[in-house]
Amino acid sequence: MTTEQPDWADTIHRLWASVSTITSREELSDLVLPPLLGMPGAVGAWGLRHTTGAAIDVYRWAGLPLAGAARSAALALAGGESKHDWLAEHGVRHVAVTRFDVGGDVGGTMMVLLDETGDPELAAVRLGQVADVTREAIRRLAAHRAEQAQQTRDALLAEASLQMDAVLDRAQTMRRVARMAVPAIAEGCLVYLCEDTGPELRSAVHIDMRRLNALLAGERIAARLQALARDAVGGRPGVRAVPGAGIVDVQVLRARGRTSGVLIFMFDRNRNDVPPARFLRDLAHRAALALDNGELYEQRRREVVAMQQHLLPRRLPSVDGLEFAASYTVGDRVMEVGGDFYDVVVRADGVVAALIGDVCGRGVDAAALTGMSRHTLGALLHEGLSPARALSRLNDSLRREGSWRFLTAGIGLFRPDGDGFTVQWMSCGHPAPLILRRGAPAEAGRGGGTPIGVIPRLRIGRSRIRLGAGDTLVMYTDGLTESRDAQGRMFEDEALPQALERLRDVPPETLVRELSAAAAGFGVSGADDIAVLAIGVAL
């Protein structure tokens, strides 16, 4: 029992109306082949998808199966032949064939197989109409895939920028660049940085690291890849086929007129499936910007550290019975000179004055006040003024100048006392010192007072501390205690007591180094500088 073929015009209208709903070529073949099989005398409708030239990679059919020897017949028909033994054996007397190509996608061949009752001319006309529908549907599919691919690439670029911009360390940036590329973009990625001797491999990632390590261990391939990097720096980037390494796309890392290196993307796929060169160039440019930002940051950081060192004493004095050690840690991501300072002054009568301070804010103005405060306090104390008078003099000076900046400061006056020292501690809003007694848990001293430069009559916190042999007094700025972790907990809450317990009875040099490192490692931002000055009584 057969069903009546619907009016062909309605069929074509239905096919065109369905074009916008097609989501795959498989779905398309199910749409367009059955109507062809419904024509009078049709015994088969075949669809072939080409790869390159006459090669076929997909076979679709309705009616006579397109399998086995039938594929040889289909290839012969697609190649221009009009007859084939298999066709005659299966009652095929006429064949209508049309080939179409689609910009941005592979083309195909469609054919209708007719028995002796079929009308070849009618079949050719209708096949052409169906081919027009097919061509438009494939064009839309290709456009949709291209749009999706572009959206994916845009998302990858945005994510890559976020990942790379999240760090300012060049080594971390290089690792992130390679990891972002694999496997989302390529099967492998090599990062070369320009050195005095030429591009040098600094980071390498592959979906099969054992294979990549084996490739790079081979002198021939390693030399070939390095030569490609060198050629790219010289102005010859591009896509190459490297035996053993597959297809490689070489992109220069250049930003702000500076060439920092080369990215080599490695692909184990058909050349047509390699991402567009423009996309890879864009990714390389963003990576170059991130690396250049890291270099500029490191350069600026070196300058800040150098400037900061000029605000600190070059060396601490040598005093019988006392051991001095100091540490200054610049905040991780800070690009301005901080206001922390410390110094140790020995008066003519042998009394030792240790001072520490913290100017609010950062930058040139804060640096100027930092230098002035350290030198003023140091000079006044060296001349024999009491800590209270020295601090008051500095307060009067800031008040006269009308500066809005203020600072906290603490001074410890060390006087010999038997087998130890008596410390007269005076504080102007500065954190209280830590007292580390030999063989005992750490104690907190007393602070108090008001910051310098805030009110006309300075209030000073005072206390007296007795240090015996092996005891240590630790003076510090609030960057130590207020360093915060990801949960918002401060270093002084639990981590500081634990660190002090771990560092009990260690030499002052070890104490300041390890304590500063512990605080810096604890914090997630490291935004504030950390100054630590330790004065130990020798055994």
BELJO-V155922 format. One record per helix or strand of 3 or more residues. SS is the DSSP state (h for helix, s for strand). FROM is the first residue (numbers start at 1). TO is the last residue. If there is no record, write none. Layout:
ss->(SS & SS)
from->(FROM & FROM)
to->(TO & TO)
//
This chain:
ss->(h & h & s & s & h & h & s & s & h & h & s & s & h & h & s & s & s & h & h & s & s & s & h & h & s & s & s & s & s & s & h & h & h & s)
from->(8 & 25 & 42 & 56 & 69 & 85 & 94 & 105 & 120 & 170 & 188 & 198 & 209 & 219 & 238 & 246 & 258 & 271 & 277 & 322 & 340 & 352 & 364 & 387 & 407 & 420 & 434 & 442 & 461 & 472 & 478 & 495 & 508 & 530)
to->(21 & 37 & 50 & 63 & 78 & 89 & 102 & 114 & 165 & 181 & 195 & 206 & 217 & 233 & 242 & 255 & 267 & 273 & 310 & 329 & 346 & 359 & 382 & 401 & 417 & 429 & 436 & 444 & 467 & 476 & 481 & 502 & 522 & 537)
//
